[in-house]
Amino acid sequence: MIRLTSIQYQFDNSTAKTDSITCSFNVTSDRNEYINGNVTLLPGDLEESTTLDDLTRKQIETLAKTRFAKLVQGEGGEG
C-alpha cells in the first residue's frame, strides 16, 4: 500500500498562489522491502481550469499517488 506521509506547499512570494505541492510517500511490503519517495505537482499537471489552490487534500493525494505509482513503474519521467 502507498502511504502518504507529508504534503508541502511552495508559494509564490509576490502573488501568494501555490507554485507547487510536494508529497512524500512510503511503501512497505510484507517482506520488509520499502520505497520512499517524493513527487511534485505543478500547475501544468492539472486540467486547464484548475489551479493548485483549488485542490482538496484528498485530490492532492489522489493525483500525487497516481504520479508516484507511475514513477515507481518507470513511467513517471516528465509531465
MDTraj code that builds the backbone (N, CA, C; nanometers):
import mdtraj as md
import numpy as np

residues = "MET ILE ARG LEU THR SER ILE GLN TYR GLN PHE ASP ASN SER THR ALA LYS THR ASP SER ILE THR CYS SER PHE ASN VAL THR SER ASP ARG ASN GLU TYR ILE ASN GLY ASN VAL THR LEU LEU PRO GLY ASP LEU GLU GLU SER THR THR LEU ASP ASP LEU THR ARG LYS GLN ILE GLU THR LEU ALA LYS THR ARG PHE ALA LYS LEU VAL GLN GLY GLU GLY GLY GLU GLY".split()
xyz = np.array([
    [0.0834, -0.1174, 0.0000],
    [0.0000, 0.0000, 0.0000],
    [0.0883, 0.1242, 0.0000],
    [0.0511, 0.2225, -0.0825],
    [0.1214, 0.3501, -0.0865],
    [0.0626, 0.4396, 0.0220],
    [0.1503, 0.4884, 0.1112],
    [0.1042, 0.5696, 0.2242],
    [0.1608, 0.7109, 0.2132],
    [0.0722, 0.8095, 0.2142],
    [0.1118, 0.9495, 0.2135],
    [0.1673, 0.9856, 0.3507],
    [0.2872, 1.0463, 0.3540],
    [0.3474, 1.0823, 0.4824],
    [0.3570, 1.2330, 0.5049],
    [0.3555, 1.3124, 0.3969],
    [0.3551, 1.4579, 0.4155],
    [0.3158, 1.5292, 0.2873],
    [0.2656, 1.6510, 0.3052],
    [0.2339, 1.7411, 0.1941],
    [0.2992, 1.8748, 0.2254],
    [0.3743, 1.9278, 0.1288],
    [0.4409, 2.0570, 0.1465],
    [0.4019, 2.1484, 0.0308],
    [0.3611, 2.2690, 0.0657],
    [0.3222, 2.3686, -0.0333],
    [0.4355, 2.4687, -0.0529],
    [0.4592, 2.5087, -0.1777],
    [0.5534, 2.6149, -0.2079],
    [0.4726, 2.7280, -0.2715],
    [0.4898, 2.8501, -0.2191],
    [0.4105, 2.9642, -0.2624],
    [0.4959, 3.0665, -0.3364],
    [0.4324, 3.1344, -0.4307],
    [0.4943, 3.2461, -0.4997],
    [0.4880, 3.3659, -0.4052],
    [0.6014, 3.4262, -0.3745],
    [0.6062, 3.5367, -0.2780],
    [0.5279, 3.6596, -0.3230],
    [0.5222, 3.6844, -0.4528],
    [0.4558, 3.8058, -0.4998],
    [0.3040, 3.7904, -0.5129],
    [0.2559, 3.6694, -0.5419],
    [0.1118, 3.6505, -0.5625],
    [0.0452, 3.5714, -0.4504],
    [0.1235, 3.5038, -0.3684],
    [0.0749, 3.4167, -0.2616],
    [-0.0023, 3.2958, -0.3143],
    [0.0094, 3.2680, -0.4437],
    [-0.0530, 3.1482, -0.5011],
    [0.0430, 3.0309, -0.4878],
    [-0.0116, 2.9121, -0.4897],
    [0.0698, 2.7907, -0.4774],
    [0.1443, 2.7656, -0.6076],
    [0.2777, 2.7563, -0.5991],
    [0.3634, 2.7259, -0.7145],
    [0.3714, 2.5763, -0.7404],
    [0.3796, 2.4988, -0.6313],
    [0.3922, 2.3536, -0.6426],
    [0.3541, 2.2896, -0.5093],
    [0.3232, 2.1612, -0.5173],
    [0.2904, 2.0832, -0.3976],
    [0.3739, 1.9559, -0.4035],
    [0.4541, 1.9332, -0.3006],
    [0.5376, 1.8136, -0.2937],
    [0.4789, 1.7173, -0.1912],
    [0.4591, 1.5939, -0.2343],
    [0.4038, 1.4898, -0.1470],
    [0.5077, 1.3809, -0.1268],
    [0.5215, 1.3363, -0.0031],
    [0.6136, 1.2277, 0.0300],
    [0.5324, 1.1012, 0.0542],
    [0.5869, 0.9898, 0.0045],
    [0.5187, 0.8612, 0.0157],
    [0.6131, 0.7546, 0.0694],
    [0.5523, 0.6512, 0.1246],
    [0.6234, 0.5344, 0.1754],
    [0.5454, 0.4112, 0.1330],
    [0.6172, 0.3117, 0.0831],
    [0.5565, 0.1823, 0.0501],
    [0.6380, 0.0756, 0.1210],
    [0.5723, -0.0121, 0.1952],
    [0.6403, -0.1222, 0.2632],
    [0.5686, -0.2520, 0.2299],
    [0.6462, -0.3542, 0.1934],
    [0.5876, -0.4843, 0.1629],
    [0.5891, -0.5727, 0.2874],
    [0.5203, -0.6842, 0.2800],
    [0.5197, -0.7793, 0.3912],
    [0.6540, -0.8523, 0.4038],
    [0.7450, -0.8295, 0.3096],
    [0.8787, -0.8893, 0.3136],
    [0.9829, -0.7885, 0.3613],
    [0.9365, -0.6787, 0.4217],
    [1.0234, -0.5732, 0.4742],
    [1.1022, -0.5024, 0.3633],
    [1.0458, -0.4978, 0.2427],
    [1.1025, -0.4193, 0.1346],
    [1.0313, -0.2845, 0.1373],
    [1.1026, -0.1791, 0.1013],
    [1.0369, -0.0491, 0.1093],
    [1.0876, 0.0461, 0.0015],
    [1.0027, 0.1445, -0.0273],
    [1.0364, 0.2537, -0.1174],
    [0.9850, 0.3821, -0.0526],
    [1.0696, 0.4817, -0.0450],
    [1.0308, 0.6154, -0.0001],
    [1.0541, 0.7098, -0.1164],
    [0.9664, 0.8047, -0.1359],
    [0.9870, 0.8981, -0.2455],
    [0.8981, 1.0195, -0.2372],
    [0.9330, 1.1166, -0.3196],
    [0.8575, 1.2408, -0.3291],
    [0.8130, 1.2616, -0.4725],
    [0.6966, 1.3210, -0.4898],
    [0.6525, 1.3684, -0.6201],
    [0.6064, 1.5124, -0.6033],
    [0.6204, 1.5892, -0.7089],
    [0.5812, 1.7296, -0.7057],
    [0.4738, 1.7547, -0.8097],
    [0.3646, 1.8121, -0.7646],
    [0.2574, 1.8525, -0.8546],
    [0.2806, 1.9966, -0.8959],
    [0.2706, 2.0217, -1.0262],
    [0.2873, 2.1555, -1.0819],
    [0.1582, 2.1986, -1.1505],
    [0.1389, 2.3280, -1.1715],
    [0.0164, 2.3732, -1.2374],
    [-0.0100, 2.3033, -1.3712],
    [0.0938, 2.2724, -1.4452],
    [0.0790, 2.2050, -1.5743],
    [0.0278, 2.0624, -1.5645],
    [0.0277, 2.0041, -1.4449],
    [-0.0224, 1.8681, -1.4249],
    [-0.1744, 1.8640, -1.4151],
    [-0.2383, 1.9801, -1.4081],
    [-0.3821, 1.9886, -1.3829],
    [-0.4581, 2.0244, -1.5100],
    [-0.5888, 2.0029, -1.5047],
    [-0.6743, 2.0466, -1.6136],
    [-0.6661, 2.1984, -1.6233],
    [-0.6909, 2.2516, -1.7406],
    [-0.6698, 2.3943, -1.7674],
    [-0.7442, 2.4871, -1.6718],
    [-0.8630, 2.4528, -1.6313],
    [-0.9428, 2.5430, -1.5478],
    [-0.9190, 2.5242, -1.3973],
    [-0.8249, 2.4370, -1.3591],
    [-0.7981, 2.4069, -1.2189],
    [-0.6611, 2.4606, -1.1789],
    [-0.6530, 2.5153, -1.0572],
    [-0.5235, 2.5597, -1.0045],
    [-0.4866, 2.4720, -0.8843],
    [-0.3626, 2.4782, -0.8440],
    [-0.3194, 2.4029, -0.7259],
    [-0.3951, 2.4487, -0.6016],
    [-0.4326, 2.5754, -0.5972],
    [-0.5067, 2.6279, -0.4826],
    [-0.6501, 2.5753, -0.4756],
    [-0.7012, 2.5211, -0.5864],
    [-0.8377, 2.4675, -0.5905],
    [-0.8487, 2.3273, -0.5311],
    [-0.7375, 2.2578, -0.5172],
    [-0.7391, 2.1159, -0.4800],
    [-0.7616, 2.0933, -0.3310],
    [-0.8404, 1.9915, -0.3004],
    [-0.8554, 1.9470, -0.1618],
    [-0.7402, 1.8526, -0.1286],
    [-0.7246, 1.8222, -0.0014],
    [-0.6187, 1.7289, 0.0392],
    [-0.6375, 1.5938, -0.0277],
    [-0.7598, 1.5465, -0.0364],
    [-0.7860, 1.4164, -0.0989],
    [-0.7528, 1.4189, -0.2478],
    [-0.7835, 1.5286, -0.3165],
    [-0.7490, 1.5403, -0.4579],
    [-0.5976, 1.5423, -0.4769],
    [-0.5291, 1.6147, -0.3898],
    [-0.3829, 1.6186, -0.3952],
    [-0.3270, 1.4781, -0.3774],
    [-0.3763, 1.4068, -0.2767],
    [-0.3277, 1.2715, -0.2508],
    [-0.3509, 1.1809, -0.3701],
    [-0.4686, 1.1861, -0.4293],
    [-0.5010, 1.1004, -0.5437],
    [-0.4100, 1.1302, -0.6628],
    [-0.3955, 1.2577, -0.6961],
    [-0.3097, 1.2950, -0.8093],
    [-0.1643, 1.2554, -0.7846],
    [-0.1144, 1.2852, -0.6658],
    [0.0253, 1.2559, -0.6341],
    [0.0503, 1.1056, -0.6243],
    [-0.0442, 1.0323, -0.5688],
    [-0.0293, 0.8869, -0.5567],
    [-0.0233, 0.8219, -0.6955],
    [-0.1051, 0.8687, -0.7865],
    [-0.1035, 0.8179, -0.9243],
    [0.0311, 0.8469, -0.9891],
    [0.0799, 0.9689, -0.9697],
    [0.2103, 1.0062, -1.0255],
    [0.3229, 0.9241, -0.9618],
    [0.3168, 0.9018, -0.8319],
    [0.4177, 0.8225, -0.7618],
    [0.4195, 0.6788, -0.8145],
    [0.3022, 0.6184, -0.8298],
    [0.2938, 0.4808, -0.8800],
    [0.3546, 0.4703, -1.0202],
    [0.3267, 0.5685, -1.1065],
    [0.3845, 0.5692, -1.2407],
    [0.5357, 0.5839, -1.2344],
    [0.5838, 0.6684, -1.1457],
    [0.7270, 0.6888, -1.1290],
    [0.7965, 0.5593, -1.0866],
    [0.7368, 0.4894, -0.9910],
    [0.7946, 0.3640, -0.9431],
    [0.7975, 0.2586, -1.0547],
    [0.6988, 0.2635, -1.1443],
    [0.6917, 0.1690, -1.2555],
    [0.7777, 0.2125, -1.3737],
    [0.8473, 0.3257, -1.3592],
    [0.9351, 0.3735, -1.4653],
    [0.8635, 0.4539, -1.5716],
    [0.7423, 0.4992, -1.5444],
    [0.6635, 0.5725, -1.6429],
    [0.6497, 0.7199, -1.6066],
    [0.7131, 0.7645, -1.5000],
    [0.6842, 0.8981, -1.4474],
    [0.7857, 1.0041, -1.4772],
    [0.8611, 0.9931, -1.5842],
    [0.9643, 1.0905, -1.6141],
    [0.9153, 1.2332, -1.6170],
    [0.8828, 1.2830, -1.7299],
    [0.8395, 1.4226, -1.7459],
    [0.6895, 1.4311, -1.7577],
    [0.6367, 1.5458, -1.7112],
    [0.4960, 1.5797, -1.7311],
    [0.3977, 1.5039, -1.6597],
])
top = md.Topology()
chain = top.add_chain()
for i, resn in enumerate(residues, 1):
    res = top.add_residue(resn, chain, resSeq=i)
    for name in ("N", "CA", "C"):
        top.add_atom(name, md.element.get_by_symbol(name[0]), res)
traj = md.Trajectory(xyz[None], top)
